[in-house]
Amino acid sequence: MVITDIKPQQKSKSRVSVFVDGEFFCGLEKITVLERRLKIGDEIDPDELTKAVRESECTAAFEKAANYLGARPRTKNEIRVYLAGKGYSDEVVISAVDKLCEYGYVDDAEYCRQYVSAYSRKFGSRRIEADLKSKGVDFNLIEDALEELGEQSDEIRRIAEKYLCSHEYNERKLIAYLLGKGFDYDQIKEGLKNE
């Protein structure tokens, strides 16, 4: 097999099309072509080209995931789902996620701590736990982060006061509202004692 042409792709400036024996064979990231020193006229083993394709896909998946992380922190599972939705194979997705973890860009334990810290003034532990579960975080990491949360009586009182500013006092409705915010019934009763 001989590489007969390497052309830039129209839709992606970072990719090229590789032609072998006059036929389109695959698309590769430019960086992969440079790293493997592929050029027109080279004889190439099909296995070597297949490895290059996988390497190229891993690079592209990593870059896509890194861009996805640019908007806000994400969990491992969110990245897996995102990359799978982009059509990457399981092997490529695992490679990209592992690399992101290795570089410290993704850390589910830290994500949980930050999430609890950010939302503990707005929601109860049940709601926070449900949100983190929906993001695919391991239950043990969620439990560890929630242990740092402690009692939320002050938050319950603050949220109740804010609610009562725009609503007439009705204990049943207030409790239902706080339950909807993810607080436990016993926590609500305790927090509202001084109301």
C-alpha positions, -999 to 999 in steps of 0.1 A, spaced: 0 0 0 13 34 -10 1 68 2 -8 86 -31 -22 119 -17 -28 138 16 -53 166 12 -67 191 38 -103 185 46 -129 212 38 -149 210 70 -121 207 95 -89 226 91 -71 204 117 -78 172 96 -65 157 63 -78 130 40 -53 102 33 -55 84 -1 -39 50 -5 -34 35 -40 -55 63 -54 -85 57 -31 -97 76 0 -85 55 30 -92 76 61 -92 110 77 -65 119 102 -56 148 125 -27 168 110 -8 163 142 -9 126 138 3 128 102 32 150 114 41 127 144 41 96 122 59 114 94 34 102 68 40 117 33 30 110 -3 49 81 -18 54 63 15 47 26 16 26 18 46 15 -13 64 -24 -14 69 -19 -21 106 3 10 110 -24 31 93 -51 16 115 -30 26 146 -26 61 132 -64 63 128 -70 53 164 -43 77 176 -59 104 156 -94 97 170 -80 98 205 -64 132 199 -96 145 184 -117 131 212 -94 146 238 -96 180 222 -134 179 219 -136 169 256 -112 197 266 -134 222 247 -165 208 264 -148 213 297 -141 249 288 -177 260 296 -179 245 331 -165 216 351 -179 182 341 -180 147 356 -164 117 340 -198 104 330 -209 137 314 -178 136 292 -183 99 283 -219 106 273 -208 137 253 -181 118 234 -202 88 228 -228 111 213 -202 124 189 -197 89 176 -164 79 193 -159 43 202 -158 31 238 -121 26 236 -114 61 224 -138 76 250 -121 57 278 -87 69 265 -97 105 264 -114 105 299 -83 87 314 -60 113 299 -82 142 312 -81 126 347 -44 121 345 -39 158 336 -62 168 365 -89 184 343 -115 160 356 -119 150 392 -153 137 403 -145 140 441 -135 177 436 -166 182 414 -188 169 442 -172 192 468 -175 222 446 -211 213 438 -221 209 474 -204 242 483 -221 261 455 -256 247 460 -259 241 498 -274 276 503 -301 269 478 -309 232 481 -311 204 506 -289 173 507 -316 152 490 -317 175 460 -279 178 458 -275 140 460 -301 135 432 -284 161 410 -250 145 414 -265 110 408 -280 123 376 -245 134 365 -232 99 370 -211 105 400 -201 75 422 -223 73 453 -194 71 477 -180 104 464 -214 120 468 -216 107 504 -182 120 512 -190 155 499 -224 156 517 -207 147 550 -190 181 549 -225 198 545 -236 193 581 -269 208 594 -288 232 572 -311 249 597 -299 284 588 -304 278 551 -339 264 557 -348 295 578 -334 319 551 -352 301 523 -385 301 543 -382 338 551 -376 346 514 -406 324 505 -428 341 530 -420 376 516 -441 368 486 -465 342 499 -491 341 526 -481 319 556 -494 284 552 -474 258 570 -484 229 547 -474 248 516 -442 261 531 -431 226 541 -440 213 506 -419 241 491 -389 232 513 -394 195 505 -392 204 469 -359 222 475 -345 188 487 -346 192 525 -356 163 548 -389 166 567 -371 163 600 -346 190 590 -375 213 580 -393 208 613 -361 215 632 -353 245 611 -387 261 614 -389 257 652 -377 292 657 -398 307 628 
